[in-house]
Amino acid sequence: MPKIRLIGNWIISALTKIASGYYKTMDVVEGYTAISKLAIETINWDKAWKRYGYPMDFLIRMNAYGFKILDIPRVAIYLPGERQSQIKGMHYAMSVSPMLLKGFFWRLKFKYLYHDFHPLVLFYALAFFCIPLGLLLSSWLVADWLFWQGEAVTAPRAILTSLFLISGFQFLLFAMLFDMEEGK
């Protein structure tokens, strides 16, 4: 596989792992997914993503309904002279990323609020509150430092900004850890 495709595959796989909750899968974009009859009958496939990228949406839905998956390793072989994939990496990432984000929030709501409550939702909510607030406060500190030559930057403001950023990332990592444990 060409290096640029390998990097793109790695990025999309990482985003899909977070969105689907299946952190231990190897290659999520290959499109080879075996689904049990029970999964086919249980999941509402009418609401599934219809465009290219559906394997990632399938994984999100499978996890939301509590189905286990098994990763079967495969090797992508690109032979010289054969037609390669015609997917444009950036265009593909821009079209699939909103679906992954929407699917991530849908899975959290469906699995951890609707079906059964899990505190990881609170950790995600706190992370999504603290991180943007910390970034906003840090931007404000930098702007004050640039325009006021550091006179307006005080230790309490810097500590508060750091507290929001550090706490937010800790909440995010704990939420992802809980999500990973639930997806086993």
C-alpha positions as CSV (number, residue, x, y, z in Angstrom):
1,M,0.0,0.0,0.0
2,P,1.4,3.4,-0.9
3,K,2.6,5.5,2.1
4,I,0.1,8.3,1.5
5,R,-2.8,5.7,1.5
6,L,-1.4,4.1,4.6
7,I,-1.4,7.4,6.5
8,G,-5.0,8.2,5.3
9,N,-6.1,4.7,6.2
10,W,-4.6,5.2,9.7
11,I,-6.3,8.5,10.3
12,I,-9.7,7.3,9.1
13,S,-9.3,4.1,11.1
14,A,-8.5,6.1,14.3
15,L,-11.5,8.3,13.8
16,T,-13.7,5.2,13.2
17,K,-12.4,3.5,16.2
18,I,-13.4,6.4,18.4
19,A,-16.8,6.8,16.7
20,S,-17.6,3.1,16.8
21,G,-16.1,2.2,20.1
22,Y,-14.3,-0.7,18.6
23,Y,-10.8,0.4,19.5
24,K,-9.1,-3.0,18.9
25,T,-10.1,-3.4,15.2
26,M,-7.3,-3.3,12.7
27,D,-8.6,-2.0,9.4
28,V,-12.1,-0.6,9.6
29,V,-12.3,0.7,6.0
30,E,-11.7,-2.4,4.0
31,G,-15.4,-3.2,3.7
32,Y,-15.3,-6.9,4.6
33,T,-17.7,-7.3,7.5
34,A,-19.5,-10.5,8.5
35,I,-22.7,-9.9,10.3
36,S,-24.8,-12.4,12.2
37,K,-28.4,-13.1,11.3
38,L,-29.4,-11.7,14.7
39,A,-27.6,-8.4,13.9
40,I,-29.2,-8.1,10.5
41,E,-32.7,-8.6,12.1
42,T,-32.0,-6.3,15.1
43,I,-30.5,-3.2,13.6
44,N,-32.5,-0.7,11.7
45,W,-30.5,-0.7,8.5
46,D,-32.9,1.9,6.8
47,K,-31.1,4.6,8.7
48,A,-27.6,3.4,7.8
49,W,-25.2,5.5,5.7
50,K,-25.9,4.8,2.0
51,R,-22.7,6.2,0.5
52,Y,-19.2,4.9,0.4
53,G,-18.0,4.7,4.0
54,Y,-20.9,2.4,5.1
55,P,-18.5,-0.1,6.7
56,M,-17.7,2.5,9.4
57,D,-21.4,3.3,9.9
58,F,-22.1,-0.5,10.2
59,L,-19.5,-0.7,13.0
60,I,-21.1,2.2,14.9
61,R,-24.5,0.6,14.7
62,M,-23.2,-2.8,15.7
63,N,-21.5,-1.4,18.8
64,A,-24.6,0.7,19.7
65,Y,-26.7,-2.5,19.7
66,G,-24.1,-4.4,21.7
67,F,-22.8,-6.8,19.1
68,K,-19.3,-8.1,19.4
69,I,-17.0,-8.2,16.4
70,L,-14.0,-10.3,15.5
71,D,-11.1,-8.9,13.6
72,I,-9.8,-11.1,10.9
73,P,-6.4,-9.8,9.7
74,R,-6.0,-9.3,6.0
75,V,-3.2,-7.8,3.9
76,A,-3.9,-5.2,1.2
77,I,-1.9,-6.0,-1.9
78,Y,-1.3,-3.4,-4.5
79,L,0.2,-5.0,-7.6
80,P,2.2,-2.9,-10.0
81,G,0.3,-2.0,-13.2
82,E,-3.1,-2.8,-11.7
83,R,-5.7,-0.2,-11.3
84,Q,-5.5,1.4,-7.8
85,S,-8.4,2.8,-5.8
86,Q,-9.8,6.0,-7.3
87,I,-10.7,7.5,-3.9
88,K,-9.5,11.0,-3.4
89,G,-8.3,11.0,0.2
90,M,-9.1,14.6,1.3
91,H,-12.6,14.5,-0.4
92,Y,-13.3,11.1,1.2
93,A,-12.2,12.3,4.6
94,M,-14.3,15.5,4.4
95,S,-17.4,13.5,3.4
96,V,-17.0,10.7,5.9
97,S,-15.9,12.7,8.9
98,P,-19.3,14.4,9.5
99,M,-21.0,10.9,9.4
100,L,-18.5,9.6,11.9
101,L,-19.1,12.6,14.3
102,K,-22.8,12.2,14.0
103,G,-22.6,8.5,14.5
104,F,-20.4,8.9,17.5
105,F,-22.9,11.1,19.3
106,W,-25.8,8.9,18.1
107,R,-24.0,5.8,19.6
108,L,-23.4,7.6,22.9
109,K,-27.0,8.6,23.2
110,F,-28.5,5.3,22.0
111,K,-26.2,3.0,23.9
112,Y,-25.3,4.9,27.1
113,L,-28.4,7.0,27.7
114,Y,-31.3,5.3,25.9
115,H,-30.5,1.6,26.5
116,D,-28.6,1.9,29.7
117,F,-26.9,4.7,31.6
118,H,-23.2,4.8,31.9
119,P,-21.1,7.5,33.5
120,L,-18.8,7.8,30.5
121,V,-21.4,10.1,29.0
122,L,-20.7,12.5,31.8
123,F,-17.0,12.3,31.2
124,Y,-17.5,13.0,27.5
125,A,-19.8,15.9,28.3
126,L,-17.3,17.4,30.8
127,A,-14.5,16.9,28.3
128,F,-16.5,18.6,25.5
129,F,-17.2,21.5,27.9
130,C,-13.7,21.9,29.5
131,I,-11.5,21.5,26.4
132,P,-13.2,24.2,24.2
133,L,-13.4,26.5,27.2
134,G,-9.7,26.0,28.0
135,L,-8.8,26.7,24.4
136,L,-10.9,29.8,24.4
137,L,-9.3,31.0,27.6
138,S,-5.8,30.2,26.4
139,S,-6.5,32.2,23.2
140,W,-7.6,35.1,25.3
141,L,-4.3,34.8,27.4
142,V,-2.2,34.8,24.3
143,A,-4.1,37.8,22.9
144,D,-3.6,39.6,26.1
145,W,0.1,38.7,26.2
146,L,0.6,39.9,22.6
147,F,-1.3,43.1,22.9
148,W,-0.5,44.1,26.5
149,Q,3.0,42.7,26.6
150,G,2.1,40.3,29.4
151,E,0.7,42.8,31.8
152,A,-2.8,41.4,31.7
153,V,-1.7,37.8,32.1
154,T,-1.9,36.8,35.7
155,A,-1.1,33.6,37.5
156,P,-4.7,32.8,38.5
157,R,-5.9,33.2,34.9
158,A,-3.1,31.0,33.6
159,I,-3.8,28.4,36.3
160,L,-7.6,28.4,35.6
161,T,-6.9,28.0,31.8
162,S,-4.5,25.1,32.5
163,L,-7.0,23.5,34.9
164,F,-9.7,23.5,32.2
165,L,-7.4,22.1,29.6
166,I,-5.8,19.4,31.8
167,S,-9.1,18.4,33.3
168,G,-10.8,18.3,29.9
169,F,-8.2,16.0,28.4
170,Q,-8.3,13.8,31.5
171,F,-12.1,13.5,31.2
172,L,-11.7,12.7,27.5
173,L,-9.2,9.9,28.2
174,F,-11.2,8.4,31.0
175,A,-14.3,8.4,28.8
176,M,-12.4,6.7,26.0
177,L,-11.0,4.2,28.5
178,F,-14.5,3.4,29.8
179,D,-15.8,3.2,26.2
180,M,-13.0,0.8,25.3
181,E,-13.8,-1.4,28.2
182,E,-17.5,-1.5,27.3
183,G,-16.7,-2.4,23.7
184,K,-14.8,-5.6,24.6
